[in-house]
Amino acid sequence: MLKTQTTDEDIVWACQYCGVLNTVWIDLTIGGKQDFIEDCRICCRPNRIIITNDEDNKVFIEARPCDE
Ligand SMILES: [Zn+2]
């Protein structure tokens, strides 16, 4: 079976309020910086998710409390 290059994937982020791990699907074909709000599946508080790509296409995921 051939492995195809993925252009999208599920990323994991930790809730900044209760610490639980959440997953969110992102489209990596967009490229550049993505910055959006996701609600935690457990405590329902909004977290700000920031996704950045470097020149080697490494993906960095950062979660921040929304009220900071
Ligand atoms: Zn939470």
N, CA, C, O and the ligand as a Tripos MOL2 file, in Angstrom:
@<TRIPOS>MOLECULE
protein
  273   271    69     0     0
PROTEIN
NO_CHARGES

@<TRIPOS>ATOM
      1 N           0.8360   -1.1960    0.0000 N.3       1 MET1
      2 CA          0.0000    0.0000    0.0000 C.3       1 MET1
      3 C           0.8780    1.2570    0.0000 C.2       1 MET1
      4 O           1.7990    1.3940    0.8040 O.2       1 MET1
      5 N           0.5700    2.1450   -0.9040 N.am      2 LEU2
      6 CA          1.3500    3.3670   -1.0220 C.3       2 LEU2
      7 C           0.9140    4.3830    0.0300 C.2       2 LEU2
      8 O          -0.2650    4.5280    0.3560 O.2       2 LEU2
      9 N           1.9010    5.0560    0.5290 N.am      3 LYS3
     10 CA          1.6010    6.1160    1.4820 C.3       3 LYS3
     11 C           1.4910    7.4480    0.7310 C.2       3 LYS3
     12 O           2.4210    7.8400    0.0260 O.2       3 LYS3
     13 N           0.4090    8.1100    0.8720 N.am      4 THR4
     14 CA          0.2600    9.4130    0.2260 C.3       4 THR4
     15 C           0.5750   10.5140    1.2280 C.2       4 THR4
     16 O           0.4070   10.3500    2.4370 O.2       4 THR4
     17 N           1.0240   11.6080    0.7080 N.am      5 GLN5
     18 CA          1.3210   12.7440    1.5730 C.3       5 GLN5
     19 C           0.0190   13.3280    2.1040 C.2       5 GLN5
     20 O          -0.9200   13.5910    1.3530 O.2       5 GLN5
     21 N          -0.0100   13.5160    3.3790 N.am      6 THR6
     22 CA         -1.2370   14.0490    3.9630 C.3       6 THR6
     23 C          -1.2740   15.5710    3.8450 C.2       6 THR6
     24 O          -0.2610   16.2470    4.0190 O.2       6 THR6
     25 N          -2.4170   16.0740    3.5570 N.am      7 THR7
     26 CA         -2.5920   17.5270    3.5010 C.3       7 THR7
     27 C          -3.5180   18.0110    4.6040 C.2       7 THR7
     28 O          -3.7920   19.2050    4.7250 O.2       7 THR7
     29 N          -3.9860   17.0870    5.3910 N.am      8 ASP8
     30 CA         -4.8050   17.4690    6.5340 C.3       8 ASP8
     31 C          -4.5870   16.4410    7.6320 C.2       8 ASP8
     32 O          -4.1680   15.3160    7.3570 O.2       8 ASP8
     33 N          -4.8590   16.8060    8.8350 N.am      9 GLU9
     34 CA         -4.6780   15.8630    9.9170 C.3       9 GLU9
     35 C          -5.3880   16.3330   11.1740 C.2       9 GLU9
     36 O          -5.8090   17.4840   11.2930 O.2       9 GLU9
     37 N          -5.5030   15.4050   12.0970 N.am     10 ASP10
     38 CA         -6.0400   15.7480   13.4020 C.3      10 ASP10
     39 C          -4.8890   16.1800   14.2980 C.2      10 ASP10
     40 O          -3.8770   15.4870   14.3990 O.2      10 ASP10
     41 N          -5.0420   17.2960   14.9280 N.am     11 ILE11
     42 CA         -4.0290   17.7290   15.8760 C.3      11 ILE11
     43 C          -4.5880   17.6060   17.2920 C.2      11 ILE11
     44 O          -5.7990   17.6250   17.5100 O.2      11 ILE11
     45 N          -3.6800   17.4810   18.2290 N.am     12 VAL12
     46 CA         -4.0720   17.3310   19.6290 C.3      12 VAL12
     47 C          -3.6480   18.5840   20.3800 C.2      12 VAL12
     48 O          -2.5180   19.0530   20.2450 O.2      12 VAL12
     49 N          -4.5520   19.1070   21.1570 N.am     13 TRP13
     50 CA         -4.2160   20.2690   21.9880 C.3      13 TRP13
     51 C          -4.7590   20.0420   23.3940 C.2      13 TRP13
     52 O          -5.7740   19.3750   23.5950 O.2      13 TRP13
     53 N          -4.0460   20.6210   24.3590 N.am     14 ALA14
     54 CA         -4.4310   20.4550   25.7550 C.3      14 ALA14
     55 C          -5.2260   21.6660   26.2080 C.2      14 ALA14
     56 O          -4.7950   22.8040   26.0200 O.2      14 ALA14
     57 N          -6.3750   21.4270   26.7970 N.am     15 CYS15
     58 CA         -7.1960   22.5030   27.3270 C.3      15 CYS15
     59 C          -6.4140   23.2680   28.4010 C.2      15 CYS15
     60 O          -5.8110   22.6640   29.2880 O.2      15 CYS15
     61 N          -6.4320   24.5960   28.3100 N.am     16 GLN16
     62 CA         -5.6850   25.4210   29.2470 C.3      16 GLN16
     63 C          -6.4180   25.6040   30.5770 C.2      16 GLN16
     64 O          -5.8750   26.1920   31.5130 O.2      16 GLN16
     65 N          -7.6200   25.1110   30.6560 N.am     17 TYR17
     66 CA         -8.4080   25.2580   31.8830 C.3      17 TYR17
     67 C          -8.4580   23.9710   32.6900 C.2      17 TYR17
     68 O          -8.2350   23.9880   33.9000 O.2      17 TYR17
     69 N          -8.7500   22.8500   32.0270 N.am     18 CYS18
     70 CA         -8.8760   21.5950   32.7690 C.3      18 CYS18
     71 C          -7.8010   20.5840   32.3960 C.2      18 CYS18
     72 O          -7.6750   19.5550   33.0590 O.2      18 CYS18
     73 N          -7.0180   20.8550   31.3440 N.am     19 GLY19
     74 CA         -5.8850   20.0010   31.0130 C.3      19 GLY19
     75 C          -6.1880   18.7940   30.1580 C.2      19 GLY19
     76 O          -5.2760   18.0440   29.8100 O.2      19 GLY19
     77 N          -7.4490   18.5850   29.8080 N.am     20 VAL20
     78 CA         -7.7970   17.4170   29.0190 C.3      20 VAL20
     79 C          -7.3020   17.6020   27.5810 C.2      20 VAL20
     80 O          -7.2080   18.7260   27.0860 O.2      20 VAL20
     81 N          -6.9910   16.4970   26.9260 N.am     21 LEU21
     82 CA         -6.5390   16.5610   25.5460 C.3      21 LEU21
     83 C          -7.7340   16.5190   24.5990 C.2      21 LEU21
     84 O          -8.6130   15.6670   24.7250 O.2      21 LEU21
     85 N          -7.7520   17.4420   23.6580 N.am     22 ASN22
     86 CA         -8.7900   17.5090   22.6350 C.3      22 ASN22
     87 C          -8.1350   17.3060   21.2730 C.2      22 ASN22
     88 O          -6.9400   17.5530   21.1070 O.2      22 ASN22
     89 N          -8.9120   16.8610   20.3140 N.am     23 THR23
     90 CA         -8.4080   16.7930   18.9450 C.3      23 THR23
     91 C          -9.2480   17.7010   18.0630 C.2      23 THR23
     92 O         -10.4490   17.8640   18.2750 O.2      23 THR23
     93 N          -8.5930   18.2850   17.0740 N.am     24 VAL24
     94 CA         -9.2970   19.1100   16.1100 C.3      24 VAL24
     95 C          -8.6810   18.8450   14.7360 C.2      24 VAL24
     96 O          -7.4670   18.6910   14.5990 O.2      24 VAL24
     97 N          -9.5360   18.7950   13.7380 N.am     25 TRP25
     98 CA         -9.0630   18.5610   12.3810 C.3      25 TRP25
     99 C          -8.6540   19.8820   11.7580 C.2      25 TRP25
    100 O          -9.3800   20.8730   11.8390 O.2      25 TRP25
    101 N          -7.4780   19.8870   11.1340 N.am     26 ILE26
    102 CA         -7.0660   21.1000   10.4300 C.3      26 ILE26
    103 C          -6.6800   20.7670    8.9990 C.2      26 ILE26
    104 O          -6.2210   19.6650    8.7000 O.2      26 ILE26
    105 N          -6.8740   21.7320    8.1340 N.am     27 ASP27
    106 CA         -6.4930   21.6180    6.7310 C.3      27 ASP27
    107 C          -5.1210   22.2550    6.5590 C.2      27 ASP27
    108 O          -4.9720   23.4730    6.6540 O.2      27 ASP27
    109 N          -4.1130   21.4090    6.3020 N.am     28 LEU28
    110 CA         -2.7450   21.9260    6.2140 C.3      28 LEU28
    111 C          -2.4400   22.5360    4.8540 C.2      28 LEU28
    112 O          -1.3820   23.1360    4.6670 O.2      28 LEU28
    113 N          -3.3610   22.3870    3.8980 N.am     29 THR29
    114 CA         -3.1210   22.9770    2.5750 C.3      29 THR29
    115 C          -3.2450   24.4920    2.6110 C.2      29 THR29
    116 O          -2.7700   25.1860    1.7120 O.2      29 THR29
    117 N          -3.8910   25.0020    3.6650 N.am     30 ILE30
    118 CA         -4.0430   26.4520    3.7730 C.3      30 ILE30
    119 C          -2.6760   27.1000    3.9650 C.2      30 ILE30
    120 O          -2.4030   28.1620    3.4040 O.2      30 ILE30
    121 N          -1.8140   26.4590    4.7610 N.am     31 GLY31
    122 CA         -0.4690   26.9810    5.0010 C.3      31 GLY31
    123 C          -0.4930   28.2170    5.8620 C.2      31 GLY31
    124 O          -1.5490   28.7840    6.1430 O.2      31 GLY31
    125 N           0.6880   28.6260    6.2760 N.am     32 GLY32
    126 CA          0.7810   29.8280    7.0960 C.3      32 GLY32
    127 C           0.1620   29.6410    8.4580 C.2      32 GLY32
    128 O           0.0280   28.5230    8.9550 O.2      32 GLY32
    129 N          -0.2050   30.7370    9.0420 N.am     33 LYS33
    130 CA         -0.6920   30.7310   10.4040 C.3      33 LYS33
    131 C          -2.2010   30.5410   10.4550 C.2      33 LYS33
    132 O          -2.9430   31.1650    9.6960 O.2      33 LYS33
    133 N          -2.6400   29.6880   11.3420 N.am     34 GLN34
    134 CA         -4.0690   29.5300   11.5790 C.3      34 GLN34
    135 C          -4.3210   29.8320   13.0500 C.2      34 GLN34
    136 O          -3.5780   29.4030   13.9320 O.2      34 GLN34
    137 N          -5.3660   30.5660   13.2800 N.am     35 ASP35
    138 CA         -5.6450   31.0840   14.6090 C.3      35 ASP35
    139 C          -7.1580   31.0350   14.8070 C.2      35 ASP35
    140 O          -7.8930   31.7740   14.1520 O.2      35 ASP35
    141 N          -7.6170   30.1870   15.6880 N.am     36 PHE36
    142 CA         -9.0650   30.0460   15.8360 C.3      36 PHE36
    143 C          -9.4000   29.6390   17.2690 C.2      36 PHE36
    144 O          -8.5220   29.3170   18.0700 O.2      36 PHE36
    145 N         -10.6820   29.6630   17.5590 N.am     37 ILE37
    146 CA        -11.1710   29.3460   18.8970 C.3      37 ILE37
    147 C         -11.8350   27.9720   18.8630 C.2      37 ILE37
    148 O         -12.6480   27.6800   17.9860 O.2      37 ILE37
    149 N         -11.4720   27.1290   19.8400 N.am     38 GLU38
    150 CA        -12.1080   25.8250   19.9750 C.3      38 GLU38
    151 C         -12.6010   25.6630   21.4070 C.2      38 GLU38
    152 O         -11.9130   26.0370   22.3580 O.2      38 GLU38
    153 N         -13.7850   25.1100   21.5480 N.am     39 ASP39
    154 CA        -14.2960   24.8410   22.8900 C.3      39 ASP39
    155 C         -13.8210   23.4710   23.3640 C.2      39 ASP39
    156 O         -13.8410   22.5010   22.6060 O.2      39 ASP39
    157 N         -13.3990   23.4020   24.6060 N.am     40 CYS40
    158 CA        -13.0000   22.1270   25.2000 C.3      40 CYS40
    159 C         -14.2100   21.1880   25.2550 C.2      40 CYS40
    160 O         -15.3210   21.6030   25.5830 O.2      40 CYS40
    161 N         -13.9690   19.9210   24.9290 N.am     41 ARG41
    162 CA        -15.0840   18.9590   24.9030 C.3      41 ARG41
    163 C         -15.5310   18.5930   26.3110 C.2      41 ARG41
    164 O         -16.6430   18.0930   26.4820 O.2      41 ARG41
    165 N         -14.6960   18.8280   27.3310 N.am     42 ILE42
    166 CA        -15.0530   18.4700   28.7030 C.3      42 ILE42
    167 C         -15.6250   19.6650   29.4560 C.2      42 ILE42
    168 O         -16.7470   19.6000   29.9580 O.2      42 ILE42
    169 N         -14.8620   20.7580   29.5400 N.am     43 CYS43
    170 CA        -15.3210   21.8880   30.3540 C.3      43 CYS43
    171 C         -15.9790   22.9820   29.5070 C.2      43 CYS43
    172 O         -16.4980   23.9560   30.0530 O.2      43 CYS43
    173 N         -15.9600   22.8280   28.1780 N.am     44 CYS44
    174 CA        -16.6540   23.7370   27.2500 C.3      44 CYS44
    175 C         -16.1120   25.1690   27.2760 C.2      44 CYS44
    176 O         -16.7730   26.0820   26.7810 O.2      44 CYS44
    177 N         -14.9610   25.3740   27.8270 N.am     45 ARG45
    178 CA        -14.4040   26.7240   27.8230 C.3      45 ARG45
    179 C         -13.6020   26.9440   26.5440 C.2      45 ARG45
    180 O         -12.9560   26.0230   26.0450 O.2      45 ARG45
    181 N         -13.6450   28.1520   26.0210 N.am     46 PRO46
    182 CA        -12.9640   28.4000   24.7550 C.3      46 PRO46
    183 C         -11.4520   28.5240   24.9150 C.2      46 PRO46
    184 O         -10.9570   29.2170   25.8050 O.2      46 PRO46
    185 N         -10.7450   27.8470   24.0480 N.am     47 ASN47
    186 CA         -9.2920   27.9460   23.9930 C.3      47 ASN47
    187 C          -8.9090   28.5240   22.6350 C.2      47 ASN47
    188 O          -9.5340   28.2190   21.6200 O.2      47 ASN47
    189 N          -7.9000   29.3420   22.6280 N.am     48 ARG48
    190 CA         -7.4040   29.8860   21.3790 C.3      48 ARG48
    191 C          -6.3040   28.9570   20.8500 C.2      48 ARG48
    192 O          -5.3080   28.7100   21.5290 O.2      48 ARG48
    193 N          -6.4980   28.4540   19.6430 N.am     49 ILE49
    194 CA         -5.5420   27.5250   19.0430 C.3      49 ILE49
    195 C          -4.7710   28.2660   17.9620 C.2      49 ILE49
    196 O          -5.3610   28.8710   17.0670 O.2      49 ILE49
    197 N          -3.4560   28.2120   18.0530 N.am     50 ILE50
    198 CA         -2.6150   28.8820   17.0680 C.3      50 ILE50
    199 C          -1.7260   27.8290   16.4170 C.2      50 ILE50
    200 O          -0.9780   27.1230   17.0940 O.2      50 ILE50
    201 N          -1.8190   27.7380   15.1010 N.am     51 ILE51
    202 CA         -1.0430   26.7500   14.3590 C.3      51 ILE51
    203 C          -0.1250   27.4840   13.3920 C.2      51 ILE51
    204 O          -0.5660   28.3060   12.5890 O.2      51 ILE51
    205 N           1.1490   27.1690   13.4890 N.am     52 THR52
    206 CA          2.1040   27.7920   12.5790 C.3      52 THR52
    207 C           2.9370   26.7130   11.8990 C.2      52 THR52
    208 O           3.1760   25.6480   12.4690 O.2      52 THR52
    209 N           3.3750   26.9960   10.6810 N.am     53 ASN53
    210 CA          4.2350   26.0910    9.9350 C.3      53 ASN53
    211 C           5.5730   26.7770    9.7100 C.2      53 ASN53
    212 O           5.6200   27.9610    9.3730 O.2      53 ASN53
    213 N           6.6630   26.0360    9.8950 N.am     54 ASP54
    214 CA          7.9520   26.6130    9.5400 C.3      54 ASP54
    215 C           8.3030   26.2070    8.1040 C.2      54 ASP54
    216 O           7.5110   25.5510    7.4270 O.2      54 ASP54
    217 N           9.4960   26.6040    7.6460 N.am     55 GLU55
    218 CA          9.8490   26.3620    6.2370 C.3      55 GLU55
    219 C          10.0430   24.8810    5.9220 C.2      55 GLU55
    220 O          10.0160   24.4960    4.7530 O.2      55 GLU55
    221 N          10.2390   24.0440    6.9400 N.am     56 ASP56
    222 CA         10.3380   22.6020    6.7150 C.3      56 ASP56
    223 C           8.9820   21.9160    6.8260 C.2      56 ASP56
    224 O           8.8990   20.6890    6.8800 O.2      56 ASP56
    225 N           7.9320   22.7090    6.8600 N.am     57 ASN57
    226 CA          6.5700   22.2000    6.9770 C.3      57 ASN57
    227 C           6.3150   21.4790    8.2890 C.2      57 ASN57
    228 O           5.4250   20.6340    8.3890 O.2      57 ASN57
    229 N           7.1140   21.8270    9.3000 N.am     58 LYS58
    230 CA          6.8090   21.3310   10.6400 C.3      58 LYS58
    231 C           5.6550   22.1560   11.1930 C.2      58 LYS58
    232 O           5.5990   23.3740   11.0210 O.2      58 LYS58
    233 N           4.7470   21.4720   11.8550 N.am     59 VAL59
    234 CA          3.5690   22.1560   12.3650 C.3      59 VAL59
    235 C           3.7110   22.3600   13.8640 C.2      59 VAL59
    236 O           3.9850   21.4200   14.6110 O.2      59 VAL59
    237 N           3.5240   23.5920   14.2900 N.am     60 PHE60
    238 CA          3.5730   23.9080   15.7120 C.3      60 PHE60
    239 C           2.1690   24.2630   16.1850 C.2      60 PHE60
    240 O           1.4620   25.0480   15.5520 O.2      60 PHE60
    241 N           1.7840   23.6750   17.3000 N.am     61 ILE61
    242 CA          0.4450   23.8950   17.8320 C.3      61 ILE61
    243 C           0.5690   24.5250   19.2160 C.2      61 ILE61
    244 O           1.3170   24.0560   20.0730 O.2      61 ILE61
    245 N          -0.1770   25.5860   19.4010 N.am     62 GLU62
    246 CA         -0.1470   26.2720   20.6800 C.3      62 GLU62
    247 C          -1.5890   26.5120   21.1230 C.2      62 GLU62
    248 O          -2.4180   26.9860   20.3460 O.2      62 GLU62
    249 N          -1.8720   26.1820   22.3710 N.am     63 ALA63
    250 CA         -3.1850   26.4880   22.9350 C.3      63 ALA63
    251 C          -3.0170   27.5400   24.0110 C.2      63 ALA63
    252 O          -2.0990   27.4710   24.8280 O.2      63 ALA63
    253 N          -3.9200   28.5230   24.0020 N.am     64 ARG64
    254 CA         -3.8610   29.5860   24.9950 C.3      64 ARG64
    255 C          -5.2440   29.7920   25.5900 C.2      64 ARG64
    256 O          -6.2570   29.5780   24.9240 O.2      64 ARG64
    257 N          -5.2770   30.2070   26.8480 N.am     65 PRO65
    258 CA         -6.5790   30.5650   27.4120 C.3      65 PRO65
    259 C          -7.1610   31.7360   26.6430 C.2      65 PRO65
    260 O          -6.4460   32.6740   26.2890 O.2      65 PRO65
    261 N          -8.4470   31.6800   26.3870 N.am     66 CYS66
    262 CA         -9.0740   32.6910   25.5400 C.3      66 CYS66
    263 C          -9.1630   34.0500   26.2230 C.2      66 CYS66
    264 O          -9.2060   35.0830   25.5540 O.2      66 CYS66
    265 N          -9.1890   34.0510   27.5360 N.am     67 ASP67
    266 CA         -9.4070   35.3100   28.2540 C.3      67 ASP67
    267 C          -8.0930   35.9610   28.6720 C.2      67 ASP67
    268 O          -8.0900   36.8740   29.4970 O.2      67 ASP67
    269 N          -6.9840   35.5030   28.1130 N.am     68 GLU68
    270 CA         -5.6970   36.0810   28.4990 C.3      68 GLU68
    271 C          -5.4470   37.3730   27.7560 C.2      68 GLU68
    272 O          -4.4090   38.0060   27.9510 O.2      68 GLU68
    273 ZN        -11.2790   21.9100   29.4060 Zn       69 ZN69
@<TRIPOS>BOND
     1     1     2 1
     2     2     3 1
     3     3     4 2
     4     3     5 am
     5     5     6 1
     6     6     7 1
     7     7     8 2
     8     7     9 am
     9     9    10 1
    10    10    11 1
    11    11    12 2
    12    11    13 am
    13    13    14 1
    14    14    15 1
    15    15    16 2
    16    15    17 am
    17    17    18 1
    18    18    19 1
    19    19    20 2
    20    19    21 am
    21    21    22 1
    22    22    23 1
    23    23    24 2
    24    23    25 am
    25    25    26 1
    26    26    27 1
    27    27    28 2
    28    27    29 am
    29    29    30 1
    30    30    31 1
    31    31    32 2
    32    31    33 am
    33    33    34 1
    34    34    35 1
    35    35    36 2
    36    35    37 am
    37    37    38 1
    38    38    39 1
    39    39    40 2
    40    39    41 am
    41    41    42 1
    42    42    43 1
    43    43    44 2
    44    43    45 am
    45    45    46 1
    46    46    47 1
    47    47    48 2
    48    47    49 am
    49    49    50 1
    50    50    51 1
    51    51    52 2
    52    51    53 am
    53    53    54 1
    54    54    55 1
    55    55    56 2
    56    55    57 am
    57    57    58 1
    58    58    59 1
    59    59    60 2
    60    59    61 am
    61    61    62 1
    62    62    63 1
    63    63    64 2
    64    63    65 am
    65    65    66 1
    66    66    67 1
    67    67    68 2
    68    67    69 am
    69    69    70 1
    70    70    71 1
    71    71    72 2
    72    71    73 am
    73    73    74 1
    74    74    75 1
    75    75    76 2
    76    75    77 am
    77    77    78 1
    78    78    79 1
    79    79    80 2
    80    79    81 am
    81    81    82 1
    82    82    83 1
    83    83    84 2
    84    83    85 am
    85    85    86 1
    86    86    87 1
    87    87    88 2
    88    87    89 am
    89    89    90 1
    90    90    91 1
    91    91    92 2
    92    91    93 am
    93    93    94 1
    94    94    95 1
    95    95    96 2
    96    95    97 am
    97    97    98 1
    98    98    99 1
    99    99   100 2
   100    99   101 am
   101   101   102 1
   102   102   103 1
   103   103   104 2
   104   103   105 am
   105   105   106 1
   106   106   107 1
   107   107   108 2
   108   107   109 am
   109   109   110 1
   110   110   111 1
   111   111   112 2
   112   111   113 am
   113   113   114 1
   114   114   115 1
   115   115   116 2
   116   115   117 am
   117   117   118 1
   118   118   119 1
   119   119   120 2
   120   119   121 am
   121   121   122 1
   122   122   123 1
   123   123   124 2
   124   123   125 am
   125   125   126 1
   126   126   127 1
   127   127   128 2
   128   127   129 am
   129   129   130 1
   130   130   131 1
   131   131   132 2
   132   131   133 am
   133   133   134 1
   134   134   135 1
   135   135   136 2
   136   135   137 am
   137   137   138 1
   138   138   139 1
   139   139   140 2
   140   139   141 am
   141   141   142 1
   142   142   143 1
   143   143   144 2
   144   143   145 am
   145   145   146 1
   146   146   147 1
   147   147   148 2
   148   147   149 am
   149   149   150 1
   150   150   151 1
   151   151   152 2
   152   151   153 am
   153   153   154 1
   154   154   155 1
   155   155   156 2
   156   155   157 am
   157   157   158 1
   158   158   159 1
   159   159   160 2
   160   159   161 am
   161   161   162 1
   162   162   163 1
   163   163   164 2
   164   163   165 am
   165   165   166 1
   166   166   167 1
   167   167   168 2
   168   167   169 am
   169   169   170 1
   170   170   171 1
   171   171   172 2
   172   171   173 am
   173   173   174 1
   174   174   175 1
   175   175   176 2
   176   175   177 am
   177   177   178 1
   178   178   179 1
   179   179   180 2
   180   179   181 am
   181   181   182 1
   182   182   183 1
   183   183   184 2
   184   183   185 am
   185   185   186 1
   186   186   187 1
   187   187   188 2
   188   187   189 am
   189   189   190 1
   190   190   191 1
   191   191   192 2
   192   191   193 am
   193   193   194 1
   194   194   195 1
   195   195   196 2
   196   195   197 am
   197   197   198 1
   198   198   199 1
   199   199   200 2
   200   199   201 am
   201   201   202 1
   202   202   203 1
   203   203   204 2
   204   203   205 am
   205   205   206 1
   206   206   207 1
   207   207   208 2
   208   207   209 am
   209   209   210 1
   210   210   211 1
   211   211   212 2
   212   211   213 am
   213   213   214 1
   214   214   215 1
   215   215   216 2
   216   215   217 am
   217   217   218 1
   218   218   219 1
   219   219   220 2
   220   219   221 am
   221   221   222 1
   222   222   223 1
   223   223   224 2
   224   223   225 am
   225   225   226 1
   226   226   227 1
   227   227   228 2
   228   227   229 am
   229   229   230 1
   230   230   231 1
   231   231   232 2
   232   231   233 am
   233   233   234 1
   234   234   235 1
   235   235   236 2
   236   235   237 am
   237   237   238 1
   238   238   239 1
   239   239   240 2
   240   239   241 am
   241   241   242 1
   242   242   243 1
   243   243   244 2
   244   243   245 am
   245   245   246 1
   246   246   247 1
   247   247   248 2
   248   247   249 am
   249   249   250 1
   250   250   251 1
   251   251   252 2
   252   251   253 am
   253   253   254 1
   254   254   255 1
   255   255   256 2
   256   255   257 am
   257   257   258 1
   258   258   259 1
   259   259   260 2
   260   259   261 am
   261   261   262 1
   262   262   263 1
   263   263   264 2
   264   263   265 am
   265   265   266 1
   266   266   267 1
   267   267   268 2
   268   267   269 am
   269   269   270 1
   270   270   271 1
   271   271   272 2
@<TRIPOS>SUBSTRUCTURE
     1 MET1         2 RESIDUE 1 A MET
     2 LEU2         6 RESIDUE 1 A LEU
     3 LYS3        10 RESIDUE 1 A LYS
     4 THR4        14 RESIDUE 1 A THR
     5 GLN5        18 RESIDUE 1 A GLN
     6 THR6        22 RESIDUE 1 A THR
     7 THR7        26 RESIDUE 1 A THR
     8 ASP8        30 RESIDUE 1 A ASP
     9 GLU9        34 RESIDUE 1 A GLU
    10 ASP10       38 RESIDUE 1 A ASP
    11 ILE11       42 RESIDUE 1 A ILE
    12 VAL12       46 RESIDUE 1 A VAL
    13 TRP13       50 RESIDUE 1 A TRP
    14 ALA14       54 RESIDUE 1 A ALA
    15 CYS15       58 RESIDUE 1 A CYS
    16 GLN16       62 RESIDUE 1 A GLN
    17 TYR17       66 RESIDUE 1 A TYR
    18 CYS18       70 RESIDUE 1 A CYS
    19 GLY19       74 RESIDUE 1 A GLY
    20 VAL20       78 RESIDUE 1 A VAL
    21 LEU21       82 RESIDUE 1 A LEU
    22 ASN22       86 RESIDUE 1 A ASN
    23 THR23       90 RESIDUE 1 A THR
    24 VAL24       94 RESIDUE 1 A VAL
    25 TRP25       98 RESIDUE 1 A TRP
    26 ILE26      102 RESIDUE 1 A ILE
    27 ASP27      106 RESIDUE 1 A ASP
    28 LEU28      110 RESIDUE 1 A LEU
    29 THR29      114 RESIDUE 1 A THR
    30 ILE30      118 RESIDUE 1 A ILE
    31 GLY31      122 RESIDUE 1 A GLY
    32 GLY32      126 RESIDUE 1 A GLY
    33 LYS33      130 RESIDUE 1 A LYS
    34 GLN34      134 RESIDUE 1 A GLN
    35 ASP35      138 RESIDUE 1 A ASP
    36 PHE36      142 RESIDUE 1 A PHE
    37 ILE37      146 RESIDUE 1 A ILE
    38 GLU38      150 RESIDUE 1 A GLU
    39 ASP39      154 RESIDUE 1 A ASP
    40 CYS40      158 RESIDUE 1 A CYS
    41 ARG41      162 RESIDUE 1 A ARG
    42 ILE42      166 RESIDUE 1 A ILE
    43 CYS43      170 RESIDUE 1 A CYS
    44 CYS44      174 RESIDUE 1 A CYS
    45 ARG45      178 RESIDUE 1 A ARG
    46 PRO46      182 RESIDUE 1 A PRO
    47 ASN47      186 RESIDUE 1 A ASN
    48 ARG48      190 RESIDUE 1 A ARG
    49 ILE49      194 RESIDUE 1 A ILE
    50 ILE50      198 RESIDUE 1 A ILE
    51 ILE51      202 RESIDUE 1 A ILE
    52 THR52      206 RESIDUE 1 A THR
    53 ASN53      210 RESIDUE 1 A ASN
    54 ASP54      214 RESIDUE 1 A ASP
    55 GLU55      218 RESIDUE 1 A GLU
    56 ASP56      222 RESIDUE 1 A ASP
    57 ASN57      226 RESIDUE 1 A ASN
    58 LYS58      230 RESIDUE 1 A LYS
    59 VAL59      234 RESIDUE 1 A VAL
    60 PHE60      238 RESIDUE 1 A PHE
    61 ILE61      242 RESIDUE 1 A ILE
    62 GLU62      246 RESIDUE 1 A GLU
    63 ALA63      250 RESIDUE 1 A ALA
    64 ARG64      254 RESIDUE 1 A ARG
    65 PRO65      258 RESIDUE 1 A PRO
    66 CYS66      262 RESIDUE 1 A CYS
    67 ASP67      266 RESIDUE 1 A ASP
    68 GLU68      270 RESIDUE 1 A GLU
    69 ZN69       273 GROUP 0 **** ****
